[in-house]
Amino acid sequence: MRAVLIVNPNATSTTAAGRDLLAHALESRVELTVVHTDHRGHAIEIAAAARQDGIDVIIVHGGDGTVNEVVNGLMGRPSRHEPLSDAMPAVAVVPGGSANVFARALGISPDPIEATNQLVDLLSARRNGALWRRIGLMDCGERWAVFTAGMGVDGDVVAAVEAQRAKGRKVTAGRYIRVAVREMLSSARKEPLLTLELPDREPVDGVYFAFISNSSPWTYANTRPVWTNPDTTFETGLGIFAVTSMNVWRNLMLVRRMVSAKHNIKAKHLIRDDNVAWVRIKSSEPVASQIDGDFLGLREEMTFRAVPEVLSVVAPPVPYPSDQR
C-alpha cells in the first residue's frame, strides 16, 4: 500500500517529535512518502499529484484547513469532478490543528498519538479485506467543503481570526469566542442582508447569517461540542441553521441550547433543517463567507449542494444513532 503523509508544520498542535513518531509508526506498514507544506494551497498541489501517481492513501497531519486543501486537490473543481473510483486515494487524518472538527466527526481521536494508533489499526483492517468508508461532501460551486460553510457573521469571525493569526497571535477557543461575541454585537446594529432559499419552500428574507453543515457537531469549544444540526451526518443531506433576529437575549438562549447535550435546538427566529439537498443564499450586497474555517472572501450569492458518497476515508464505521451523541 502506497501512502503520502502531508504534514503542515505550522498547524497549531503539531510538533517535530509527534511528526517523527507518526512517520515511524507508518513506515513499517505502508510504502510512505512524507511531504511538508510550505505555502497556502500547497496541500492542493500535493494531493492532485498523489492522485495522478496512483497513491492509495493520503494521510493528513494538520488542521481542518489542510484537510480541505487535500480534498480539493483530489476532487478538482466541483463542476468538473469525476465519479468516485477505486483509483481515488482514500483520505486519513491525524489531527494537528486547534479544533480538528472533521477528524472528530469521523470518530478519530483528537489526541495525535491515539489517532495514530487508530490509523494503524484501520490500515491493518484494510489489508485484511475491510472496505474504506465513503462519505458525502458539500459542493459550494467554486470549491468543496468538507464539514461546514457560512455567510454573514460566520465569515466575519473567520476573517477576523485569520487577521489575528497573521499578526502572530495563537488561535484558541477563547479567542474565537471573544471575536464571535464582538462580531455578533456589531451585526446586531445592522440590517439583515440575506435571503435563504431551500427546496420546495418560499424564499425567506431578513436573514442575518447562515451556517451550512455537512456533519455534526458544528464545532468545538475546547472539548465541548457545539451543535447546530445534530442529525446532519456525512451520510445525510446538508444542515441549515439561519437566524432572522440579532436580539442579544434570544441568541444567548439559543447558544445555551447549542452547547446542551439535550439537542433541543429551537427558537422562533431560527430556521433549521438537518437534511436538505441544497441551499442557496443571496445577499443584497457582498458579505463575508467561509468554507471549513477558512475565509473565502466577499460573496453576493452562493449555492451549496449535497453530493453523497463521493470520498473514501480511513475512519471507523458509521456509528449507530444511539452512539453518535
Buried (B, 14 or more C-beta within 10 A) or exposed (E): EBBBBBBBBBBBBBEEEBBEBBBEBBEEBBEBBBBBBEEEEBBBBBBBEBBEEEBBBBBBBBBBBBBBBBBBBBBBEBEEBEEBEEEBBBBBBBBBBBBBBBBBBBBBBBBBEEBBEBBBEBBEEBEEEEEBBBBBBBBBBBBBBBBBBBBBBBBBBBBBBBEBBEEEEEBEBEBBEBBBEEBBEEBBEEEBBBBBBBEEEEEBEBBBBBBBBBBBBBBBBEEEBBBBBBBBBBEBBBBBBBBBBBEEEBBEEBBEBBEEEEBEBEBEBBBBBBBBBBBBBBBEEEBBBBBBBBBBEBBBBBEBBBBBBBBBBBBBEBEEEEEEB
